Amino acid sequence: MKKYSYPSVLSIAGFDGSGGAGIQADIKTASALGCYSTSVLTALPVQNTTGVKAIYPIPHKAIAEQIESIFDDIFPDAVKIGMVHTQELVETIVASLGKYRRTPLVFDPVMVATSGDKLIEDDTIATIVEKLIPLADVITPNLDEASILAEMQIESVDDMYVAGEQIKKRGARSLLLKGGHLKTERLTSLYFAEDGQVHEFHFEKYVTANTHGSGCTLSSAIASYIARGETLLGAIAKAQDYVDKAIGFGKDVKVGKGNGPLNHFYNPLELKKNELEH
């Protein structure tokens, strides 16, 4: 029997014991989209659906060793980076990835949780802008994170256009600016491509508290579709459609006392064996 392998996606991110965000969301997403998920733990937040209670660090040496262990054995077809909350952590990840041949990289600049809790130290932002953002094929900030990166308030789609251009000037190759926090009836996201084009995406905005981990899910979905051979624009379009449906199918599910998770497995991908063969 001929052997085959799954597209592999590496998640470098924080932990979520409640199962809706972080590495747990990344594993669920990659699995639902037909990829093999590997992971590197960057931090241990103590959290549930009501918010983050504390964040415990992982030794930087342990993070570097985790990255080396995965790359030396299961080389990823795409990498997603999530929570990086210290300067030293950014530098560790950049140095570790630099030892290996280039692989597509999606960076979700996790700075603010869905609950509103701030997750990143202030002195880390400059290091992220200088060293990590330029490495990423695409970054996926929400409006709170984009406001920090663009150093401006964002209250409209017009503001999003201005902020996106500002963030590109700070070194981003391309970015997907998510407009889910706008006070509008529809969700608008803007993809600022590397070639200068801006693509608009529009989706229904669901009335639900079950959006915990939506940013983690979107970035890992983009990485998963890239790993499966989609172009960057195609991966971004399909990933947003996946998240839209995952929210829609999970909007009435009760999990926990706060912001519940998406339904990552609303319609797991049915893959034929020949689609997985390399």
C-alpha positions as CSV (number, residue, x, y, z in Angstrom):
1,M,0.0,0.0,0.0
2,K,1.3,3.4,-1.0
3,K,2.0,5.6,2.0
4,Y,0.8,9.2,2.1
5,S,0.9,12.1,4.5
6,Y,-1.4,14.9,5.7
7,P,-0.5,18.6,5.1
8,S,1.2,19.7,8.4
9,V,0.4,22.9,10.3
10,L,2.5,24.0,13.2
11,S,0.9,26.3,15.9
12,I,3.2,28.4,18.0
13,A,0.8,29.8,20.6
14,G,-0.6,29.9,24.1
15,F,-2.8,27.4,26.0
16,D,-6.5,27.6,26.7
17,G,-7.8,25.1,29.2
18,S,-11.4,26.0,28.3
19,G,-10.7,24.6,24.8
20,G,-12.0,27.5,22.7
21,A,-8.9,29.5,21.8
22,G,-5.1,29.2,21.6
23,I,-3.5,25.9,20.7
24,Q,-6.7,24.0,21.4
25,A,-8.6,26.0,18.8
26,D,-5.6,25.7,16.4
27,I,-5.6,21.9,16.7
28,K,-9.4,21.6,16.2
29,T,-9.3,23.9,13.2
30,A,-6.4,22.2,11.4
31,S,-7.9,18.8,12.1
32,A,-11.4,19.9,10.8
33,L,-9.7,21.2,7.6
34,G,-7.8,17.9,6.9
35,C,-4.4,18.8,8.2
36,Y,-2.1,17.3,10.8
37,S,-1.6,19.7,13.7
38,T,1.6,20.1,15.7
39,S,2.2,22.6,18.4
40,V,4.7,24.6,20.4
41,L,3.5,26.0,23.7
42,T,4.5,29.7,24.4
43,A,2.6,30.5,27.6
44,L,0.2,29.0,30.1
45,P,-2.7,31.4,30.6
46,V,-5.2,30.4,33.3
47,Q,-8.5,31.2,31.7
48,N,-12.0,30.1,31.1
49,T,-14.9,31.5,29.1
50,T,-15.2,34.4,31.5
51,G,-11.7,35.7,31.0
52,V,-8.0,35.4,31.7
53,K,-7.0,35.0,35.3
54,A,-3.2,34.8,35.1
55,I,-0.4,34.1,32.6
56,Y,2.5,31.8,33.5
57,P,5.6,31.9,31.2
58,I,7.2,28.9,29.5
59,P,11.1,29.0,29.7
60,H,12.5,30.4,26.4
61,K,14.9,27.5,26.2
62,A,12.0,25.1,26.3
63,I,10.2,27.0,23.5
64,A,13.3,26.9,21.3
65,E,13.7,23.2,21.9
66,Q,10.1,22.5,21.1
67,I,10.4,24.3,17.7
68,E,13.6,22.4,16.9
69,S,12.0,19.1,17.8
70,I,9.0,19.6,15.5
71,F,11.0,21.0,12.6
72,D,13.5,18.2,12.7
73,D,10.8,15.6,12.6
74,I,7.5,16.9,11.1
75,F,8.5,19.8,8.9
76,P,5.4,22.0,8.6
77,D,3.8,23.1,5.4
78,A,2.6,26.2,7.1
79,V,3.2,27.9,10.5
80,K,0.7,29.9,12.6
81,I,2.0,32.1,15.4
82,G,-0.3,33.3,18.1
83,M,0.4,34.6,21.6
84,V,3.9,36.1,22.0
85,H,3.8,38.3,25.1
86,T,7.4,39.2,25.8
87,Q,10.4,40.6,23.8
88,E,12.5,37.6,24.7
89,L,9.8,35.3,23.4
90,V,9.7,37.1,20.0
91,E,13.4,37.0,19.7
92,T,13.5,33.3,20.6
93,I,10.9,32.4,18.0
94,V,12.5,34.5,15.3
95,A,16.0,33.0,16.0
96,S,14.6,29.5,16.1
97,L,12.7,29.8,12.8
98,G,15.7,31.3,11.1
99,K,17.5,28.0,11.4
100,Y,15.2,26.3,8.9
101,R,14.2,26.9,5.3
102,R,11.4,29.3,4.7
103,T,7.8,28.1,5.3
104,P,4.6,30.1,4.9
105,L,3.9,32.0,8.1
106,V,0.6,33.4,9.5
107,F,0.9,35.7,12.5
108,D,-2.1,36.5,14.7
109,P,-0.9,39.4,16.9
110,V,-2.8,38.4,20.0
111,M,-2.9,41.5,22.2
112,V,-6.4,41.6,23.5
113,A,-8.7,38.7,24.4
114,T,-12.4,38.6,23.3
115,S,-13.3,39.3,26.9
116,G,-11.3,42.6,26.8
117,D,-8.3,41.4,28.8
118,K,-5.0,42.7,27.7
119,L,-2.6,39.8,26.9
120,I,0.6,41.4,25.9
121,E,3.3,43.5,27.7
122,D,3.6,47.0,26.3
123,D,7.4,46.8,25.7
124,T,6.9,43.8,23.4
125,I,5.1,45.7,20.6
126,A,8.2,47.4,19.2
127,T,10.0,44.1,19.0
128,I,7.1,42.4,17.3
129,V,6.9,45.2,14.7
130,E,10.7,45.2,14.1
131,K,11.4,41.4,14.0
132,L,8.3,39.3,13.7
133,I,5.8,41.1,11.5
134,P,8.3,41.4,8.5
135,L,8.7,37.6,8.6
136,A,5.0,36.9,8.2
137,D,3.2,36.3,4.9
138,V,0.1,37.7,6.5
139,I,-0.9,39.1,9.9
140,T,-4.5,39.1,11.1
141,P,-5.2,41.8,13.7
142,N,-8.6,42.6,15.0
143,L,-9.6,46.3,15.4
144,D,-8.2,46.5,18.9
145,E,-4.9,45.1,17.8
146,A,-4.8,47.2,14.6
147,S,-5.4,50.3,16.7
148,I,-2.3,49.5,18.7
149,L,-0.2,48.7,15.6
150,A,-1.5,51.7,13.6
151,E,-1.5,54.0,16.6
152,M,-5.0,55.4,15.8
153,Q,-8.6,54.8,16.7
154,I,-10.6,52.7,14.3
155,E,-14.4,53.3,14.2
156,S,-15.4,52.8,10.6
157,V,-14.4,51.0,7.4
158,D,-12.8,54.2,6.2
159,D,-10.6,54.1,9.3
160,M,-9.8,50.5,8.5
161,Y,-8.4,51.5,5.1
162,V,-6.2,54.2,6.7
163,A,-5.0,51.9,9.5
164,G,-4.2,49.0,7.1
165,E,-1.9,51.2,5.0
166,Q,-0.3,52.5,8.2
167,I,0.4,48.9,9.4
168,K,1.9,48.0,6.0
169,K,4.2,51.0,6.3
170,R,5.5,49.5,9.5
171,G,6.7,46.4,7.7
172,A,3.8,44.0,7.2
173,R,3.9,42.2,3.8
174,S,0.1,41.8,3.9
175,L,-2.6,41.9,6.4
176,L,-6.2,40.8,7.0
177,L,-7.8,43.6,9.1
178,K,-10.9,42.1,10.8
179,G,-13.8,44.4,11.3
180,G,-15.9,42.2,13.6
181,H,-15.9,44.8,16.4
182,L,-17.4,47.6,14.2
183,K,-20.9,48.7,15.3
184,T,-22.4,47.7,12.0
185,E,-25.0,45.1,11.0
186,R,-22.5,43.3,8.7
187,L,-19.0,42.2,9.3
188,T,-16.4,43.7,7.0
189,S,-12.8,42.6,6.7
190,L,-10.1,44.1,4.5
191,Y,-7.2,42.1,3.0
192,F,-4.3,44.4,2.1
193,A,-2.3,42.3,-0.3
194,E,1.4,42.5,-0.9
195,D,0.8,43.9,-4.4
196,G,-1.1,46.9,-3.0
197,Q,-4.6,45.7,-3.8
198,V,-7.3,45.8,-1.1
199,H,-9.9,43.1,-1.1
200,E,-13.2,43.5,0.8
201,F,-15.0,40.6,2.5
202,H,-18.5,40.9,4.0
203,F,-20.4,38.4,6.2
204,E,-23.4,38.4,8.4
205,K,-22.8,39.4,12.0
206,Y,-24.4,36.9,14.4
207,V,-25.9,37.9,17.6
208,T,-24.1,35.6,19.9
209,A,-21.5,35.5,22.7
210,N,-19.9,32.4,21.2
211,T,-16.9,34.0,19.5
212,H,-14.2,33.0,22.0
213,G,-11.1,32.0,19.9
214,S,-12.4,33.3,16.6
215,G,-9.1,35.0,15.9
216,C,-7.1,32.0,16.7
217,T,-9.4,29.9,14.5
218,L,-9.2,32.2,11.6
219,S,-5.4,32.4,11.5
220,S,-5.0,28.7,11.9
221,A,-7.6,28.1,9.1
222,I,-5.6,30.4,6.8
223,A,-2.4,28.4,7.6
224,S,-4.3,25.1,7.0
225,Y,-5.6,26.2,3.6
226,I,-2.1,27.4,2.7
227,A,-0.8,24.0,3.7
228,R,-3.3,22.3,1.5
229,G,-2.0,24.3,-1.5
230,E,-4.3,27.3,-1.7
231,T,-3.0,30.7,-2.7
232,L,-2.8,33.3,0.1
233,L,-5.8,35.1,-1.2
234,G,-7.7,31.9,-1.7
235,A,-6.7,30.7,1.8
236,I,-7.9,33.9,3.4
237,A,-11.3,33.8,1.6
238,K,-11.9,30.1,2.5
239,A,-10.7,30.6,6.1
240,Q,-13.2,33.4,6.6
241,D,-16.0,31.3,5.2
242,Y,-15.0,28.5,7.6
243,V,-15.1,30.8,10.6
244,D,-18.4,32.4,9.5
245,K,-20.0,28.9,9.4
246,A,-18.3,27.8,12.6
247,I,-19.8,30.8,14.5
248,G,-23.2,30.3,12.8
249,F,-23.4,26.6,13.7
250,G,-22.2,27.3,17.3
251,K,-24.1,30.5,18.1
252,D,-26.8,28.8,20.2
253,V,-24.6,26.3,22.0
254,K,-24.1,26.8,25.7
255,V,-20.5,26.2,26.9
256,G,-19.4,27.9,30.2
257,K,-20.7,31.1,31.8
258,G,-19.0,33.7,29.5
259,N,-17.9,33.9,25.8
260,G,-18.4,30.4,24.4
261,P,-16.4,28.8,21.6
262,L,-17.1,28.2,17.9
263,N,-18.3,24.9,16.5
264,H,-15.1,23.9,14.8
265,F,-16.5,20.6,13.7
266,Y,-19.8,21.7,12.2
267,N,-18.9,20.0,8.9
268,P,-15.5,18.2,9.0
269,L,-13.9,18.1,5.6
270,E,-14.5,14.9,3.7
271,L,-11.2,14.1,2.0
272,K,-10.6,11.4,-0.5
273,K,-7.5,9.4,-0.1
274,N,-6.0,10.7,-3.3
275,E,-6.4,14.3,-2.1
276,L,-4.0,13.5,0.7
277,E,-1.3,11.7,-1.3
278,H,1.9,13.7,-2.0
